[in-house]
Amino acid sequence: MAMMCGGTGAVKPADNEIKEICAQVKGAVEDHAKKSYSVFEPHSYKTQVVAGTNYFVKVKVDDDSHVHLRVHKSLPHAGSALSLHSMQHDKTEACPIEHF
């Protein structure tokens, strides 16, 4: 499936890059959710190329519970900084990853 200009790409299984991105934003995720997660396992993701890259990531946070994260990575000239843009709670493994 080709990426539509400005749209998100196809869903991919979480790889080492996504696991590292999630590890770097876990503290921000826990601050946002006002809770700590003993389970925090990236499952799958989509990307969107903007002025940098948006990562839409499904993360397992409990036996049956997932959250969706929107993480922005700035362009290299801006330091390739990662920031948690937003998150969605109360997701399941079956919930599709969508733009938000």
N, C-alpha and C positions, 0 to 999 in steps of 0.2 A: 504494500500500500504506500503510495507516494505521499509525502508531506505536503499539505496545502499551505501556500504562503500565508504565514500568520497563524495557521492552525496547529494542532498538535499532531505528532507522529503516532505511529502504531504503539500499542502496549508491548513492553518488553519485560522479560524477567529481570529482577534486580541483579546487577553485576557488582563487581568490587568498587567501581566509581560511585555507584548509588549508595552502597553500604557506607563508604567513607563520608559522603555528603550527609547522610542521615546521622552518622556518629557526630559530625561537627555541629549539627543544628539540634541535637537531642535536648540540650539544656534550654534552648529557646522554646522548643516544643513543650517541655515540661512546665516552663514558666507560663506559657500561653494557656495550657490546660489546667494549671494550678494543681498538678499532681505529678508524681514520679512514676515511671514505668519500669518494672523489673524485666519485662519482655519488650523488646524494641527491634523487630526484625523486618527490614524492607522486603516486600513481596514482589512488586512490579511497579513500572513507571511509564510515563509518557514525557516527551519533551516538546517545548515550543521555543523556537528561535525568535527572540525579540532583540532589544539592545542588551544582549547577553543571552542567557538561556533560563527558561522557567522549567522546573522539574515538578511534575505532578506524581507523587509517590504514594503508593499504598503500603502502610506499615502495620504489621501485626503487633498489638500491644497487650493482648491477653489471649486466652484459649480461643474465644469466639469473637473477639473484638479487634477492629482495625480503625485506623485514622487515615485520612488522606491529607498529605502535605503539599503545599505549593511553596517551593524553594526557588529563589532567584539567585543565579550566579552572574555577576557582572562581567563585562568584557575584560580581557587581559590588561588593557591600558588603564582600567579603573581598579586593578588589583585582583580581579577574579574573586571578589568577595562573595560569600554566601550569606543569604538572609532569609529567614522564614517570612514569607509574605502572608500566608493564611493557612488555616487547617480546618478540616471537617471531622466531626466526631461521629460516633455511633454508626460506623460502617462495618460491613461484613466482608468476608473473602469474595463473595459473589458480586458485591457492588462494583459497577464499572467505574473506571477512573475517567472523570470528565473535567473539562476546563472549569475553573471557579476562581 
